[in-house]
Amino acid sequence: MSPVESTSNAPEASEDTIDTAASSMLLVVGHRGCGKNKVLPSGVAPEARASIRENTITSFNLAARNGAQFVEFDVQVTKDGVPIIFHDDVIISEGRTPTHIGELTLEEFRAMGPQSDPNKAGLALFRKAVDGSIALWTADVEDYMCTLEEAFTQVEATAGFNIELKFDDDGSTTMEELHRVIDAVLEDVRKFSNGRMIYFSSFHPDAVLILRTKMSKYPVFFLTNGGGQTYNDARRNSIEAAIQVCHQGNLQGIVSEVKPVLQNPAVVQLVKEQGLFFFTYGELK
C-alpha cells in the first residue's frame, strides 16, 4: 500500500502521525506485514516466493527490516474484550465451522493455528480458496497469531502502525459492538503505543466517525474500494462518497482500491483539492 498523492494542505496532525513520513510523497506500508496469504484450491501451483503467515510478528518485522515505514494489520476484539490481529470476517478451524472472532475468547483464539510453544499443536486453520472451496491454510514461514499488545511490544520500534478496525463486511455490526471494539482498541493504544507512529482506518463508515469522536491524537482514514463493488451503504460505493464521510467526521484521508483510481485518475486531483491524504491498496491482474 502506498500513497497515490499527498498534499501540503492536508489537515495538521499531532507528533504521532504520518505527516513526517508522508512528506516524502512515497510511503510504503506492508499489507498484513509481508502481504496476504493466498489459499489456492487443490492442483493449483503456489507462487514462487515463500509465503509468510500474514498478520504475525514475524511478517511485520520482516516488512520493517526490508524498508516498510508502516505495517498494516486488521484488529478485531474477542468475546472477553482482547484486541487481536486477524483479517477475515470468520475464522475456520477443525470442524470447518466459520466463527466470528467476537464469539471466541482469547484462549479459544489462541488454540487455533501455529502455537508460540513449538511443542504444542494448535487446531488446523482453514480458509476459503479462490474458487470458494475450503482449503487448509498454511504458510512456508509460520508464526502464531498475536494480540495488539504483542504487536506493540514485539514489532520493530521504527515501524509505524496502520491499525485497521475490522468489522463484518455485510454491515450488520451493531452500534453497541462498534463502541465495544473501538474502546478496547483505544485502551491498548493508550497503554502500549509508547510514541509509535500510528494511523487508523476502517471500511465501516460509522466506525471511523465514532473513532474520531473518541480520539483526536492520531489520523483516521476511511477505506473504500472506490466503486468496484456495490454495498447497501452508499457511503462505501465511491470515492466521492468517501470524501463526504471524511468531511463529516473531520478525517485525514482516504484509502482506496487502486483499480478505480487508475480507471479515473482525475479522482487524485479531486481528493487533493479537498485537503485529504490519498492512499491506495491492491494489485492489478
Stockholm file with secondary structure:
# STOCKHOLM 1.0

chainA/1-285         MSPVESTSNAPEASEDTIDTAASSMLLVVGHRGCGKNKVLPSGVAPEARASIRENTITSFNLAARNGAQFVEFDVQVTKDGVPIIFHDDVIISEGRTPTHIGELTLEEFRAMGPQSDPNKAGLALFRKAVDGSIALWTADVEDYMCTLEEAFTQVEATAGFNIELKFDDDGSTTMEELHRVIDAVLEDVRKFSNGRMIYFSSFHPDAVLILRTKMSKYPVFFLTNGGGQTYNDARRNSIEAAIQVCHQGNLQGIVSEVKPVLQNPAVVQLVKEQGLFFFTYGELK
#=GR chainA/1-285 SS CEEEECCTTSCCCCSSSSHHHHTTSCCCEEETTTCCCCCCCTTCCCCSSCCBCSSSHHHHHHHHHTTCSEEEEEEEECTTSCEEECCSSSBEETTCCCBCGGGSCHHHHHTBSSCSSTTCCCBCEEEECTTSCEEECCCSBCCCCCBHHHHHHHSCTTCEEEEEECCCTTSCCCHHHHHHHHHHHHHHHHHHCTTCCEEEEESCHHHHHHHHHHCCSSCEEEEECTTSSCCSSGGGSCHHHHHHHHHHHTCCEEEEEHHHHHHCTHHHHHHHHTTCEEEEECCCC
#=GC SS_cons         CEEEECCTTSCCCCSSSSHHHHTTSCCCEEETTTCCCCCCCTTCCCCSSCCBCSSSHHHHHHHHHTTCSEEEEEEEECTTSCEEECCSSSBEETTCCCBCGGGSCHHHHHTBSSCSSTTCCCBCEEEECTTSCEEECCCSBCCCCCBHHHHHHHSCTTCEEEEEECCCTTSCCCHHHHHHHHHHHHHHHHHHCTTCCEEEEESCHHHHHHHHHHCCSSCEEEEECTTSSCCSSGGGSCHHHHHHHHHHHTCCEEEEEHHHHHHCTHHHHHHHHTTCEEEEECCCC
//
